[in-house]
């Protein structure tokens, strides 16, 4: 499932990033990690793809207003809607860190994308992010609530990367167990689900992007206790039955400590009768889709394939 070594393009990106993060995230703390992320964005020479329109707004949430950013394709609607949740270990990440990705997903899928700026840990530990994720999905599915912002044609999906992949999977599970909203698809990009410390990928591939300390720190910030980790809405691989969730694309990377958890979750979905398109990128690392602006061609290929699956599932093919 992994190549002999990461792709040369990825190795180049990782070398260029090393000086930006001289110490581990746990030593920086949440505020320091977020500041470092902002500096990284400022230093990027990014030229994101143009979309038809973007709108920043807030929507009602259980803990207050939730910032979201809506991306609309060019051309006439109506469009299906993809609710997107960003990665970042539930601690970092924002609408801006995933702006390029959401723009490309909008262009290639022909869907409206609603990016959700859910509450972050440790200030807001589990289940705050889950509550915001589901509230945003309910808002997007409610034609009265979102009528002035979205132009849906009935198709609805969730998507996310890493921690956001976890939230997308959890939102899909909640929708199945709570009789709605009705979802057509879920796209899970190296999702943070089903990870166990004894998995081969967890033993062999920490250090490329995520260190063991990083992973444990994220877990402490978000889950807090082992009891929360066992909750299916914290890790949907703990659910007894996944048969009601929509078809899925699951993307993994060869040199990613989370790889085997993603593989295990894809197998669980198939075992429960859910249709899955599984794609592993053997020479990629965790977070590689976020390297769109750093000349990593595989990043664009992965986003385009995810978008193609969404087009097919949501009737835009």
C-alpha positions in Angstrom: 0.0 0.0 0.0 3.1 2.3 0.1 5.8 2.9 -2.4 9.5 2.6 -1.5 9.6 6.3 -0.6 7.4 9.4 -1.0 7.2 11.0 -4.4 10.0 13.5 -5.1 7.5 16.4 -5.3 6.3 15.6 -1.8 9.8 15.2 -0.4 10.6 18.7 -1.8 7.5 20.2 -0.2 8.4 18.6 3.2 11.9 19.9 3.1 10.7 23.4 2.3 8.2 23.3 5.2 10.7 22.1 7.9 12.0 25.5 8.8 8.4 26.7 9.4 7.8 24.2 12.2 10.9 24.0 14.4 9.2 22.3 17.3 6.2 19.9 17.8 2.7 21.2 17.8 2.1 20.1 21.4 4.9 22.5 22.5 3.5 25.3 20.4 0.0 24.8 21.9 -3.2 25.5 20.0 -2.7 29.3 19.6 0.9 28.8 18.5 -0.1 26.1 16.0 -2.8 28.3 14.5 -0.4 31.3 14.2 2.1 29.0 12.5 -0.7 27.9 10.1 -1.5 31.5 9.3 2.1 32.3 8.6 2.3 29.4 6.3 -0.7 30.6 4.3 0.8 34.1 4.1 4.1 32.7 2.7 2.4 30.6 0.0 2.5 31.8 -3.6 -1.0 30.6 -4.3 -3.2 31.2 -7.4 -6.4 29.4 -6.7 -8.9 28.6 -9.5 -11.7 31.0 -10.1 -15.2 30.0 -9.3 -18.5 31.7 -10.2 -19.0 33.3 -6.8 -18.2 33.0 -3.2 -20.1 34.2 -0.1 -19.0 34.3 3.5 -21.8 34.2 6.0 -22.9 32.7 9.4 -25.5 30.1 10.1 -27.2 29.2 13.3 -25.4 26.6 15.4 -25.9 24.9 18.8 -23.0 27.0 20.3 -23.6 30.2 18.4 -23.2 31.3 14.8 -21.1 29.1 12.6 -19.0 30.8 9.8 -19.3 29.2 6.4 -18.1 30.0 2.9 -20.3 29.1 -0.1 -18.6 28.5 -3.4 -20.8 28.5 -6.6 -19.7 27.2 -10.0 -19.8 29.2 -13.1 -22.8 28.6 -15.4 -26.4 28.4 -14.7 -27.8 26.4 -11.7 -29.4 24.8 -10.0 -26.5 22.9 -8.4 -26.1 20.0 -6.0 -24.6 20.9 -2.7 -21.5 19.5 -1.0 -21.0 20.3 2.7 -17.2 20.3 3.3 -15.4 20.0 6.6 -11.7 21.0 6.8 -8.9 19.0 8.4 -6.5 20.1 11.1 -6.7 17.6 13.9 -9.9 19.3 15.2 -7.5 22.0 16.6 -6.2 24.0 13.6 -7.6 24.7 10.1 -10.0 27.2 8.8 -12.0 28.4 5.8 -8.8 29.9 4.5 -6.5 26.9 4.9 -8.9 24.9 2.6 -9.9 27.7 0.2 -7.9 26.4 -2.7 -9.1 22.8 -2.3 -12.8 23.9 -2.0 -12.4 26.1 -5.1 -11.0 23.2 -7.2 -13.6 20.9 -5.9 -16.3 23.4 -6.9 -14.9 23.8 -10.4 -14.3 20.1 -11.1 -17.6 18.8 -9.5 -20.0 21.4 -10.8 -21.5 21.5 -7.3 -22.0 24.3 -4.7 -19.5 23.7 -1.9 -20.3 24.9 1.6 -17.1 25.0 3.7 -17.8 24.9 7.5 -15.7 26.6 10.1 -16.7 24.4 13.0 -15.6 25.1 16.6 -12.1 23.9 17.4 -10.6 22.1 20.4 -9.2 22.3 23.0 -11.5 25.3 23.7 -14.4 23.3 22.3 -13.7 19.6 22.7 -15.9 16.7 21.4 -18.8 16.9 20.7 -18.7 20.6 19.7 -17.3 20.0 16.2 -19.8 17.2 15.6 -22.7 19.4 16.7 -21.6 22.1 14.3 -21.0 19.7 11.4 -24.5 18.2 11.7 -26.1 21.7 12.2 -24.5 22.8 8.9 -25.7 19.8 7.1 -29.3 20.3 8.4 -29.1 24.0 7.3 -27.9 23.1 3.8 -30.7 20.5 3.4 -33.4 22.9 4.6 -34.7 24.9 1.6 -36.3 27.5 3.7 -33.2 28.1 5.9 -30.7 28.3 3.0 -33.0 29.6 0.2 -31.2 32.9 0.0 -27.8 31.4 -0.3 -27.9 28.0 -2.0 -29.4 27.0 -5.4 -29.8 23.3 -4.9 -31.3 20.8 -7.3 -31.8 18.2 -4.5 -28.4 16.5 -4.6 -26.6 16.6 -1.3 -23.2 15.2 -0.1 -20.6 15.6 2.6 -16.9 15.7 2.2 -13.8 16.4 4.3 -10.1 15.6 4.8 -8.4 14.1 7.9 -10.4 15.4 10.9 -12.9 16.8 8.4 -13.2 13.3 6.9 -14.1 12.1 10.3 -16.8 14.8 10.6 -18.1 14.0 7.1 -18.4 10.3 8.1 -20.0 11.1 11.4 -22.5 13.5 9.8 -23.4 10.8 7.3 -23.9 8.3 10.2 -26.0 10.8 12.2 -28.2 11.5 9.2 -28.8 7.8 8.7 -29.6 7.2 12.4 -31.8 10.4 12.7 -33.8 9.9 9.5 -32.2 12.7 7.7 -31.1 14.8 6.0 -31.1 12.5 3.0 -27.6 12.2 1.7 -26.5 11.0 -1.8 -22.8 10.6 -1.2 -19.8 11.0 1.2 -16.2 11.8 0.2 -13.6 10.9 2.9 -10.1 12.1 2.2 -7.5 10.3 4.4 -10.2 10.4 7.2 -9.2 10.2 10.9 -11.4 7.2 11.6 -10.6 3.7 12.9 -7.0 4.4 13.9 -5.4 2.2 16.4 -1.9 2.5 17.8 -1.0 -1.1 16.8 -1.7 -0.6 13.1 1.3 -1.0 10.8 0.8 2.5 9.3 0.7 4.0 12.8 4.0 2.3 13.7 5.8 2.9 10.4 4.8 6.3 9.0 4.7 8.8 11.9 7.2 11.5 11.3 6.6 12.3 7.6 3.9 14.9 8.4 2.3 13.7 11.7 4.5 12.7 14.6 3.4 10.4 17.4 3.3 13.5 19.7 1.2 15.4 17.3 -1.4 12.6 17.0 -1.6 12.1 20.8 -1.8 15.9 21.3 -4.7 16.2 18.8 -6.4 13.3 20.5 -6.0 14.8 24.0 -7.3 18.2 22.8 -10.4 16.8 21.1 -11.4 13.5 22.7 -10.1 14.2 26.2 -10.9 10.7 27.5 -11.0 7.1 26.1 -14.7 7.1 26.8 -15.3 9.7 24.2 -13.0 7.9 21.7 -15.4 4.9 21.9 -18.4 7.0 20.9 -19.5 6.3 17.3 -20.0 10.0 16.8 -16.4 10.5 17.7 -15.2 7.6 15.6 -17.8 6.1 13.3 -15.8 2.9 13.0 -17.2 2.1 16.5 -20.8 2.1 15.1 -22.6 -1.2 15.2 -24.3 -0.8 11.8 -23.2 1.4 8.9 -25.7 0.0 6.4 -27.8 3.2 6.2 -25.0 5.6 5.2 -24.6 6.7 1.6 -22.1 5.4 -0.9 -18.6 6.7 -0.3 -15.2 7.6 -1.8 -12.4 6.8 0.6 -8.9 8.2 -0.2 -5.8 7.1 1.6 -2.1 7.8 1.3 0.7 5.3 1.5 3.0 7.2 3.9 0.2 8.2 6.3 -0.2 6.9 9.8 -3.9 7.2 9.3 -3.9 5.0 6.2 -4.8 1.7 7.8 -7.7 3.2 9.7 -9.1 4.5 6.4 -8.7 1.1 4.8 -10.4 -0.6 7.8 -13.3 1.9 7.6 -13.7 1.3 3.8 -13.9 -2.4 4.5 -16.4 -1.9 7.2 -18.6 0.1 4.8 -18.4 -2.6 2.2 -19.1 -5.3 4.8 -22.3 -3.5 5.8 -23.4 -3.3 2.2 -22.3 0.3 1.3 -20.9 0.9 -2.1 -17.3 2.3 -1.8 -14.8 3.7 -4.3 -11.4 3.2 -2.6 -8.3 5.0 -3.9 -4.8 4.7 -2.3 -2.0 6.9 -3.4 1.1 4.8 -2.5 3.7 7.6 -2.8 1.8 10.3 -1.0 1.8 11.5 2.7 -0.9 12.7 5.0 -2.3 16.0 3.9 -1.1 15.8 0.3 -4.3 17.1 -1.1 -3.4 20.3 0.7 -0.3 20.6 -1.5 -2.4 21.8 -4.5 -0.5 25.1 -4.6 2.9 23.5 -4.1 3.2 21.8 -7.5 2.3 18.3 -6.3 0.4 16.9 -9.4 -1.0 14.0 -7.4 -2.9 16.4 -5.2 -4.8 17.8 -8.2 -5.4 14.3 -9.6 -6.9 13.2 -6.2 -9.2 16.2 -6.0 -10.3 15.7 -9.6 -11.1 12.0 -9.0 -13.1 12.9 -5.8 -14.9 15.5 -7.8 -15.7 13.0 -10.6 -17.2 10.6 -8.1 -19.4 13.5 -6.8 -20.4 14.5 -10.3 -21.5 10.9 -11.0 -23.3 10.5 -7.7 -25.1 13.9 -7.8 -26.1 13.8 -11.5 -23.6 16.3 -12.9 -21.7 13.8 -15.1 
